[in-house]
Amino acid sequence: MEYVYGAMLLHKAGQDVNQANMKKVLKAAGVKADEARIKALVAALNDVDIDKAITQAAPVAAAAPAAASEGKPGKEEPKEEEKEEEKVSQEEAAEGLGSLFG
């Protein structure tokens, strides 16, 4: 992720997203730069309009948390059936351990 963040930082600062600049950003952040990953990222971003990609991704990113919490106003309590299953499981486990020790 730090490679993508570095590319976004360079873009936001108005700098070219190239290998030399990526190395500088990663080094400044204390990340050991992997030449192959930098080269692959720069090549992948070569024909990408980063501003357009960010604006298209923003509504999706904003909608994801809303969709995840839809129908779940708060933490749901376990159903009674689940509590009973857990109790039975613990009882069975205790019986199994008891048989080990005679």
C-alpha positions in Angstrom: 0.0 0.0 0.0 2.8 2.4 0.7 3.7 2.3 -3.0 0.2 3.4 -4.0 0.3 6.1 -1.3 3.6 7.3 -2.6 2.2 7.6 -6.1 -0.8 9.5 -4.8 1.4 11.8 -2.8 3.6 12.6 -5.8 0.5 13.2 -8.0 -1.1 15.5 -5.4 2.2 17.4 -5.1 2.3 17.9 -8.9 5.4 15.7 -9.3 5.9 13.1 -12.0 5.1 9.6 -10.8 8.4 8.0 -12.0 10.9 5.5 -10.6 13.3 8.1 -9.2 10.6 10.1 -7.4 9.0 7.0 -6.0 12.3 5.9 -4.6 12.8 9.2 -2.9 9.3 9.2 -1.4 9.6 5.6 -0.1 13.1 6.3 1.3 11.8 9.4 3.1 9.0 7.3 4.6 11.4 4.7 5.8 10.3 2.0 3.4 12.8 -0.3 1.8 12.1 0.3 -1.9 11.7 -2.8 -4.1 12.8 -1.9 -7.6 10.5 -4.4 -9.3 7.4 -3.2 -7.5 8.2 0.5 -8.2 8.8 -0.3 -11.9 5.5 -2.3 -12.1 3.5 0.5 -10.4 4.9 3.2 -12.6 4.2 1.2 -15.7 0.7 0.4 -14.5 0.0 4.1 -13.8 1.5 5.3 -17.1 -1.7 5.6 -19.0 -4.0 6.2 -16.0 -5.7 9.5 -15.3 -5.2 9.5 -11.6 -7.7 12.4 -10.9 -10.4 10.6 -12.8 -9.7 7.3 -11.0 -9.9 9.0 -7.6 -13.2 10.7 -8.4 -14.7 7.5 -9.6 -13.4 5.6 -6.6 -14.6 8.1 -4.0 -18.4 7.4 -4.3 -17.7 3.7 -4.2 -15.5 4.1 -1.1 -18.2 6.3 0.6 -21.0 3.8 -0.2 -19.1 0.7 1.1 -19.4 1.5 4.9 -23.0 2.6 4.5 -23.9 -0.7 2.7 -22.0 -2.7 5.3 -23.9 -1.2 8.2 -27.3 -1.2 6.4 -29.9 -3.0 8.5 -27.5 -3.2 11.5 -28.2 -0.1 13.7 -26.0 -1.5 16.5 -24.4 -4.7 17.7 -26.8 -7.5 17.5 -27.2 -9.9 20.5 -26.7 -13.6 19.7 -29.9 -15.4 19.3 -31.1 -17.8 22.0 -30.4 -20.8 19.7 -26.7 -19.7 19.3 -26.4 -19.4 23.1 -27.8 -22.9 23.6 -25.5 -24.4 21.0 -22.6 -22.8 22.7 -23.6 -24.2 26.1 -24.1 -27.7 24.7 -20.7 -27.5 23.0 -19.0 -26.5 26.3 -20.8 -29.3 28.1 -19.7 -31.9 25.5 -16.1 -30.6 25.7 -16.2 -30.9 29.5 -17.4 -34.5 29.2 -14.7 -35.3 26.7 -12.0 -33.9 29.0 -13.4 -35.8 32.0 -13.1 -39.1 30.1 -9.4 -38.4 29.5 -8.7 -38.3 33.3 -10.9 -41.2 34.2 
